[in-house]
Amino acid sequence: MNRPVSAKAVHMKKNGSGKSRRNYYIAVAIIAVLAVIFVLAQQEPLLVNGKNGGVSAEQVIARLLPHLKAEPELANSNYETEKPAIELLSAKILAEKVAKEPLVYASAKAGNYEIRYNNLLVFFDYSADKVNGIFIVDSVSVSGAK
């Protein structure tokens, strides 16, 4: 026996049910979120007064300050009162910076932190507790590793 088909049932068959349409939008949203996560995961790590690799900016500065205080050239500098920008130099980031300023970045190594004050640039190896280079903007001098 044939039953009469309602207009609503015909419409659902043509356009799909509301559930399948909703599932489609959910799937698209999930794919978009995964794409964003993938893109963010591909970006180079950057530490700017925050945390990266379990090391905070405060920890980097605390370990760096004794080295800076030991430099006689920095005796009259006001770096201690400034809040520097800190960046972890990956191999990719370092290569880009060396291409732009080869003399300045000659002593920097991948894995170093670049600590940038107003007129002072420092390359610091946190794990070895060693300064690999200091660039003083005023006098345009570079002092190598000790």
C-alpha positions as CSV (number, residue, x, y, z in Angstrom):
1,M,0.0,0.0,0.0
2,N,1.4,3.4,-1.0
3,R,1.3,6.1,1.5
4,P,1.0,9.7,0.5
5,V,4.4,11.5,1.0
6,S,4.3,14.9,2.8
7,A,5.9,18.0,1.4
8,K,8.3,18.0,4.4
9,A,9.6,14.5,3.6
10,V,10.2,15.4,0.0
11,H,12.1,18.6,1.0
12,M,14.3,16.6,3.4
13,K,15.1,14.1,0.7
14,K,16.1,16.8,-1.8
15,N,18.1,19.0,0.6
16,G,19.3,16.5,3.2
17,S,18.2,16.3,6.7
18,G,19.0,19.1,9.2
19,K,21.3,16.6,11.1
20,S,23.5,15.9,8.1
21,R,23.8,19.6,7.2
22,R,24.7,20.3,10.9
23,N,27.3,17.5,10.8
24,Y,28.8,19.0,7.6
25,Y,29.2,22.4,9.3
26,I,30.7,20.8,12.4
27,A,33.2,18.8,10.2
28,V,34.2,22.0,8.3
29,A,34.7,23.8,11.6
30,I,36.9,21.0,13.0
31,I,39.0,21.0,9.8
32,A,39.4,24.8,10.0
33,V,40.5,24.5,13.6
34,L,43.0,21.7,12.8
35,A,44.4,23.8,9.9
36,V,45.0,26.8,12.3
37,I,46.7,24.5,14.8
38,F,48.9,23.1,12.1
39,V,49.9,26.5,10.8
40,L,50.6,27.7,14.4
41,A,52.7,24.6,15.1
42,Q,54.9,25.3,12.0
43,Q,55.8,28.8,13.2
44,E,59.2,29.4,14.9
45,P,59.2,29.6,18.6
46,L,59.4,33.2,19.9
47,L,60.0,34.3,23.5
48,V,59.1,37.9,24.2
49,N,58.8,38.5,27.9
50,G,57.0,35.2,28.3
51,K,57.8,31.5,28.4
52,N,59.4,29.2,25.8
53,G,60.8,25.8,26.4
54,G,60.1,26.1,30.1
55,V,62.5,29.1,30.5
56,S,60.9,32.4,31.4
57,A,62.2,35.8,30.4
58,E,62.9,36.5,34.1
59,Q,65.1,33.4,34.3
60,V,67.0,34.4,31.2
61,I,67.6,37.9,32.5
62,A,68.5,36.7,36.0
63,R,71.2,34.4,34.6
64,L,72.4,37.1,32.1
65,L,72.8,40.1,34.5
66,P,75.9,38.9,36.3
67,H,77.6,38.6,32.9
68,L,76.6,42.2,31.9
69,K,77.7,43.6,35.2
70,A,81.1,42.1,34.6
71,E,81.6,44.1,31.4
72,P,83.4,47.3,32.1
73,E,82.1,48.8,28.8
74,L,78.5,48.6,30.2
75,A,79.2,50.4,33.5
76,N,77.4,53.5,32.5
77,S,74.5,51.8,30.7
78,N,71.0,51.7,32.1
79,Y,70.1,48.2,30.9
80,E,69.1,47.1,34.4
81,T,66.1,49.4,34.4
82,E,64.9,48.4,31.0
83,K,62.6,45.5,30.1
84,P,64.3,43.9,27.0
85,A,62.7,42.0,24.2
86,I,63.9,38.4,24.2
87,E,63.8,36.0,21.2
88,L,65.0,32.4,21.0
89,L,67.1,32.2,17.8
90,S,66.2,29.0,15.9
91,A,68.4,28.1,12.9
92,K,65.9,29.5,10.5
93,I,65.5,32.9,12.3
94,L,69.3,33.2,12.8
95,A,69.9,32.5,9.1
96,E,67.5,35.3,8.2
97,K,69.1,37.7,10.6
98,V,72.7,36.8,9.5
99,A,71.6,37.5,5.9
100,K,70.5,41.0,6.9
101,E,73.3,41.9,9.3
102,P,76.2,39.4,9.0
103,L,78.6,41.4,11.2
104,V,76.2,41.8,14.1
105,Y,75.0,38.2,14.1
106,A,78.4,36.6,13.4
107,S,78.8,35.5,17.1
108,A,75.2,34.3,17.5
109,K,74.4,30.6,17.4
110,A,71.2,28.8,16.9
111,G,69.6,28.2,20.3
112,N,70.9,31.5,21.8
113,Y,68.6,34.0,23.2
114,E,68.7,37.4,21.5
115,I,68.2,40.0,24.3
116,R,67.5,43.5,22.8
117,Y,67.7,46.6,25.0
118,N,67.4,50.1,23.7
119,N,71.1,50.4,22.8
120,L,72.4,46.9,23.6
121,L,72.1,43.6,21.8
122,V,73.2,40.5,23.6
123,F,73.5,36.9,22.4
124,F,73.2,34.5,25.3
125,D,73.5,30.8,25.6
126,Y,71.2,30.0,28.5
127,S,72.1,26.3,28.8
128,A,75.9,27.0,28.9
129,D,75.5,30.2,30.9
130,K,77.6,32.1,28.4
131,V,77.5,35.3,26.5
132,N,78.3,34.7,22.8
133,G,78.2,38.4,21.8
134,I,77.4,41.9,22.9
135,F,76.6,44.6,20.4
136,I,76.6,48.2,21.8
137,V,74.7,50.5,19.5
138,D,76.3,53.7,20.8
139,S,79.9,52.7,20.1
140,V,79.2,50.1,17.4
141,S,81.5,47.5,19.0
142,V,81.1,43.8,19.2
143,S,82.8,41.8,21.9
144,G,83.1,38.1,21.4
145,A,82.7,35.2,23.7
146,K,84.8,34.8,26.8
